[in-house]
Amino acid sequence: MMSTRQHLGVILLVGFHAVMLTGAGPVGTGEKPSAQRMPYDPELARKTVAFWESRAGKDPMGFLEWRELSAAYLARQRETGDIADAVKAKDAARRSLKISEKRNVQARIRLARALLTQHRFPEALEAATKAAAQDPSANRLVADIQMELGELDAAERALAADPARDDDLNFLALRARLDEMKGRGDAALRRWKEACEFIEKRPDLPAETAAWTYTMLGHTLIDRGRLDEGEKACREALDVFPVDYRAMTGLAEAAVWRKDWKSAASWSKKAVDACPQNPEAIRLLAESLEKLGDSKGATEQNDRLASLCRSFPRIYDRHWVMFLADQGRDLDEALTIALKDRELRNDVFASDTLAWVYYKMGKVSEAEKWMAKALSKGTQTAPLYYHAGMIAKSAGDSDRANAYFAHVRDLNPFFKEAADAN
């Protein structure tokens, strides 16, 4: 249900590292180059994988071939969202390192990224830390992983150890994400806008990287209820990268806020077609079909979501837990998964997820405990404070509940109305 969905966290995380692979350096003079951005080539990712697979097959002891094959798998994974390519990238990177660890820090970085995409956080952190000992720029990857683990102060320290500058795209993206997680919403939005300005001045960067940056700005704006601006950014993403399923998902979400169920169904279906492993778009499609009176279609999409989440335990655990909690079903299963997730990560959404499950189970005191932990991080999102309001209301504290609901309206004026309607 729209009322309790969090950010498109998993979907964006799977693509967050796209910008990290481009080698995007500083803006420089700020003058626009005369070159035009290369148009999207739908065959490029496949051809690149095929090329490096061929090279690795001809020279199975070539560490460079396996390293570049790992990068090619990661690039294709970012385009399609297929986790299988992240597994292949991990295997190729490990093979490269087995052949040669010397002067091969890029293979270790790609290994860490592949593991991170699979939510294998401890292994990813170990690989990234080793890489950072050889290449200080890998500290940004360390910071990225620490953010996923909820270790925000450690992420701050890792970024401080990175030699990047504020006009570096990679650095801007990470700073924006950290700002958002620490409740500095205005700073995060400013950085995403700066990142888009960077992209406009660098037509030499891949279309996917440009689209991803516009999409991140778009989702940030949509999460704040600034739908027109957010939709504009997502459409700019699709202009340069027509298969960007994250941008399609953002447009679907904006349409849901507007209660434009036909548009929501259309965009969410396009997003699912572009990336079948897209739980957020599947939920949006199910919700839209239900609103359009297609109960059978909605049930099919909910079944599809169940199959996806159970096929990829750990990666989509939070999506599955929130779905079960919203539906009020299989809450013992939801609690078991949420507790395991909390053991793995100490971030705000682990605590929020647990709080919401306990609330749905009627265990208000436990819900209040975990919600207090979630709010202590300082993160400012409408779903988080809506959960806090509902839990406070259940505890009989109407004043605190009303204060939380008022804050929800401040964060996203569409959210409280939509939540109450469900």
TABEL-V719915 format. One record per backbone hydrogen bond with DSSP energy under -1.0 kcal/mol. NH is the residue of the N-H (numbers start at 1). CO is the residue of the C=O. E is the energy in kcal/mol with one decimal. If there is no record, write none. Layout:
<<NH/CO/E> <NH/CO/E>>
This chain:
<<4/1/-1.2> <9/7/-2.0> <12/8/-2.8> <13/9/-2.5> <14/10/-2.6> <16/12/-1.2> <18/15/-1.9> <21/18/-1.6> <22/19/-1.1> <44/41/-1.6> <47/43/-2.8> <48/44/-2.7> <49/45/-2.3> <50/46/-2.5> <51/47/-2.5> <52/48/-2.2> <53/49/-2.5> <54/50/-2.1> <55/51/-2.2> <56/52/-2.6> <57/53/-2.1> <58/54/-1.9> <59/55/-1.8> <62/59/-2.3> <66/62/-1.8> <67/63/-2.2> <68/64/-2.7> <69/65/-1.9> <70/66/-2.0> <71/67/-1.7> <72/68/-2.1> <73/69/-2.4> <74/70/-2.2> <75/71/-2.3> <76/72/-2.2> <77/73/-2.5> <78/74/-2.2> <79/75/-1.4> <80/76/-2.4> <81/77/-3.2> <85/82/-1.3> <87/83/-1.7> <88/84/-2.0> <89/85/-2.4> <90/86/-2.1> <91/87/-2.2> <92/88/-2.5> <93/89/-2.4> <94/90/-2.3> <95/91/-2.0> <96/92/-2.2> <97/93/-2.2> <98/94/-2.1> <99/95/-1.8> <100/96/-2.2> <104/101/-1.1> <108/104/-1.2> <109/105/-2.3> <110/106/-2.4> <111/107/-2.1> <112/108/-2.3> <113/109/-2.2> <114/110/-2.4> <115/111/-2.4> <116/112/-2.4> <117/113/-2.4> <118/114/-1.1> <119/116/-1.9> <120/115/-2.7> <121/119/-1.3> <124/120/-2.4> <125/121/-2.9> <126/122/-2.1> <127/123/-2.3> <128/124/-2.7> <129/125/-2.5> <130/126/-1.9> <131/127/-2.1> <132/128/-2.5> <133/129/-1.3> <134/131/-1.1> <135/131/-2.8> <138/135/-2.4> <139/136/-2.0> <140/137/-1.4> <142/138/-1.8> <143/139/-2.6> <144/140/-2.0> <145/141/-2.3> <146/142/-2.5> <147/143/-2.1> <148/144/-1.6> <149/145/-1.7> <150/147/-1.2> <151/146/-2.5> <152/150/-1.4> <155/151/-1.9> <156/152/-2.2> <157/153/-2.1> <158/154/-2.2> <159/155/-2.3> <160/156/-2.0> <161/157/-1.2> <162/159/-1.2> <168/165/-1.8> <172/168/-2.8> <173/169/-2.4> <174/170/-2.1> <175/171/-2.7> <176/172/-2.5> <177/173/-2.1> <178/174/-2.5> <179/175/-2.7> <180/176/-2.3> <181/177/-2.1> <182/178/-1.8> <183/180/-1.4> <184/179/-3.4> <185/183/-1.1> <188/184/-2.3> <189/185/-2.5> <190/186/-2.2> <191/187/-2.3> <192/188/-2.3> <193/189/-2.1> <194/190/-2.1> <195/191/-2.6> <196/192/-2.0> <197/193/-2.1> <198/194/-2.2> <199/195/-2.1> <200/196/-2.1> <201/197/-1.0> <202/199/-1.6> <205/202/-1.7> <210/206/-1.9> <211/207/-2.8> <212/208/-2.7> <213/209/-1.9> <214/210/-2.2> <215/211/-2.7> <216/212/-2.3> <217/213/-1.9> <218/214/-2.7> <219/215/-2.9> <220/216/-2.0> <221/217/-2.2> <222/218/-2.6> <223/219/-2.7> <225/222/-2.0> <226/221/-2.4> <227/225/-1.5> <230/226/-2.3> <231/227/-3.2> <232/228/-2.0> <233/229/-2.0> <234/230/-2.2> <235/231/-2.5> <236/232/-2.0> <237/233/-1.7> <238/234/-1.9> <239/235/-1.8> <240/236/-1.2> <241/237/-2.0> <244/241/-1.8> <245/243/-1.3> <248/244/-1.9> <249/245/-2.2> <250/246/-2.0> <251/247/-2.2> <252/248/-2.1> <253/249/-2.4> <254/250/-2.4> <255/251/-2.0> <256/252/-2.0> <257/253/-2.2> <258/254/-1.7> <259/256/-1.3> <260/255/-2.7> <261/259/-1.3> <264/260/-2.4> <265/261/-2.5> <266/262/-2.4> <267/263/-2.9> <268/264/-2.4> <269/265/-2.1> <270/266/-2.0> <271/267/-2.3> <272/268/-2.3> <273/269/-2.8> <274/270/-2.2> <275/271/-2.0> <278/276/-1.3> <282/278/-2.0> <283/279/-2.2> <284/280/-2.2> <285/281/-2.6> <286/282/-2.6> <287/283/-2.5> <288/284/-2.6> <289/285/-2.7> <290/286/-2.2> <291/287/-2.1> <292/288/-1.7> <293/290/-1.4> <294/289/-2.9> <295/293/-1.2> <298/294/-2.2> <299/295/-2.5> <300/296/-2.2> <301/297/-2.0> <302/298/-2.3> <303/299/-2.5> <304/300/-1.9> <305/301/-2.3> <306/302/-2.1> <307/303/-2.3> <308/304/-2.4> <309/305/-2.8> <310/306/-2.1> <311/307/-1.3> <312/308/-1.3> <315/313/-1.1> <316/312/-1.7> <320/316/-2.1> <321/317/-2.9> <322/318/-2.6> <323/319/-2.0> <324/320/-2.6> <325/321/-2.8> <326/322/-2.9> <327/323/-2.2> <328/324/-1.1> <329/324/-2.1> <334/330/-2.2> <335/331/-2.5> <336/332/-2.1> <337/333/-2.3> <338/334/-2.5> <339/335/-2.6> <340/336/-1.8> <341/337/-2.4> <342/338/-2.1> <343/339/-1.6> <344/340/-1.3> <345/341/-2.5> <346/149/-2.1> <351/347/-1.5> <352/348/-2.4> <353/349/-2.3> <354/350/-2.0> <355/351/-2.5> <356/352/-2.4> <357/353/-2.2> <358/354/-2.6> <359/355/-2.3> <360/356/-2.2> <361/357/-1.6> <362/359/-1.4> <363/358/-2.5> <364/362/-1.3> <367/363/-2.2> <368/364/-2.9> <369/365/-2.0> <370/366/-2.2> <371/367/-2.3> <372/368/-2.1> <373/369/-1.4> <374/370/-2.1> <375/371/-2.7> <376/372/-1.5> <377/374/-1.1> <378/375/-1.5> <385/381/-1.8> <386/382/-2.2> <387/383/-2.5> <388/384/-2.0> <389/385/-2.2> <390/386/-2.5> <391/387/-2.3> <392/388/-2.4> <393/389/-2.4> <394/390/-2.0> <395/391/-1.6> <396/393/-1.3> <397/392/-2.5> <398/396/-1.1> <401/397/-2.3> <402/398/-2.8> <403/399/-1.9> <404/400/-2.3> <405/401/-2.6> <406/402/-2.3> <407/403/-1.8> <408/404/-2.1> <409/405/-1.9> <410/406/-1.6> <411/407/-2.3> <412/408/-2.7> <415/412/-1.6> <418/414/-1.9> <419/415/-2.9> <420/416/-2.6> <421/417/-1.3> <422/419/-1.1>>
